[in-house]
Amino acid sequence: MEITIKTLNKKWWYRLLKICYIFCFLTAVIIFLFGVYFIFVPIKTFDNNKSYILCDNERKFNLEENNILLGSNGYISLSNDKKFKLLCSYDPNDPTIINNGKISFSQLMFESKIAPKTKNYQLISFYKSVGNLEIAFLYLFTGLFVILITFEIIKRIFYYVLLGSVNPNK
């Protein structure tokens, strides 16, 4: 008796194996889709290059130029808050504070300059978009194609082992 797909469909273990195969296939596709979504979909992050501090006395300080890095959400830590208050309260004519054209925070701290208790600055925030939809779609279609080919190869290997043919009769 020759074994065909039709005779295999009458066996409970083959039907169970097909359900497991479909479940694994759908799981691989869903995991891949979520992975592509979370890796490549554009998100807004804080831009340290464009954002700046605007002091109450109208002075302006760029974050990047003063070696101040805020996280991706623009959260101001207590130490950065103190730096901002010191920046806005120091005397711009004091030559000991400026080092090679940049403000020396260590010098500000060393001079034991006490930061004002009240907030004397305003953070002007800019955000940039990180991620690329074109690359996301490229990975999406390429990855789905690879998943389809992989699962088709697995199915053909199973048919070859069980039925002796890569493309068996129905």
N, C-alpha and C positions, 0 to 999 in steps of 0.2 A: 504494500500500500504506500503510495506516494504521499508525503506530507505537503500540504499546501496551506496558504494563509486561511482559507475557508475552514479547513480541519482544525487549525490552531485556534480559530475564533470560537470553537465549540468547547475549548478547554478553559476551566476557571483560572488557572495560573497564568495563562497567556493574557486573558482580559485584565487580570490584576496587574500584570507587568506593563500593559499598555497604559493603565491608569497611573501607575508610578512614573512611567516615561513622560506622560503629558504633565503630571505634577512637577517633575524635575525641570521640564522645558519651561513651563510658566514661571516657576521660581527663578530660574536663571534670567529670564527676560525681565521680570519685575525687579530683581536685584540690580541688574544692569541699568535699567531705566532710572531707578533712584540714584544710583551711583553717578550717572551722567548728569542728572539734574542737580545734585548737590555739589558736584565738582565744577561744572562749566556754566551754570546759569549766572548771569551777572548780578552782583550784589554791590551795594554802596558801602564804601569804606572811607574813613577819615583821611583827608589829604593833608599831610604835614607840610608839603611844599607850598601850597597856596594859602593855608590858614595862617592867621597872625593874631597877635595880641594888640588890642587898642587900649592904651592907657587913658585914664581920666584926664591927664595933662596933654592929651592929643598926640603923644609919641606912639609910634607903631614899631612892633618887633616881629620879624618873621620867625616862625618856630624852627625851621630847618637851618637857617643861618645861625641861630643861637644854640644849636645842638639840643633842642628840646623835641623829644619824640613822644607823641601821645599814641595810645593804642588805636585799633581800627574803629572804635566807637567814639573817640575823642574825649574819653573820660579824663578828668583832671585829678591827679593824685594830690595828696597833701604836700609832698615835696615840690611838685610842679607848681602848686598854688603859691607856695612860699617863694619860689623862683620868680613867678610872674609878679608878685607883689614887690619883691626886691628890684626887679627890672624897672618897674614903673615908679619906684621911689628914689632910685639912686640919682646922684648929680651927674649929668652928662659931661660936665666940664672937669670931672675928677680923672686925671690921667692914670691913676693906679688901677682903676677898674678895667680899662681897655687894654687888651693884650693882643697885639697883631691885628687890630681892627675888630676884634671880637670881645664880647663882654666875658669877663672871667668870674664865673659863679663862685669858684673857690675863694677868690679875692674878696668878693662881696661877703661871703660867710666869715672869712678870716678877720675882716674888719669889724666883725660882730655887729653888723648892721642889722637891726631888728626890723623885721617885716611888719608893715602896718597890720592892725587887726582887721580893719575893714577892707573889703574888696575894692581895689583901685584900678581894675582892668576889666576888659571885656574880651572874651575869646570870639573871634570872627571865624566861624567854621566853614570849610568847603569840603565837599565829598566828591569822590570819584567812583566811577563804575569799574569793577574788576570782574572779568569774565568775558567770554566771547560766544555769542550764539552760533556763529558760522562754524566754529570748531566743534561746538556741542552737537550740531546736526551732523557734521562729518563723522564724529565718533559714534553718534547714535546709529546712523545707517550702516556704518562699517561693522560696528559691534553686533547689531542685530543680524547682519548677513553672516558673520562668523559663528554666531550661536546657531543659526539655522543650518549652516553647513555642518557644524560639529554634531548636532543631534541627528542629522540625516546620515552622516557617516556611522554613527553609533547604531542606528537602525539597520543600515545595510550590513554592517559587520554581524549583528545579531542574526539577520536572515541568512547570511552566508554560513555561520556556524551551525544554525539549527536546520536550515533547509538545503544547504549546499549550493545556493545561488545568491548573487548579490541582488538580482531583480527577479524574485520568484513569481510563479504563476499564482493567480488569485485563487 
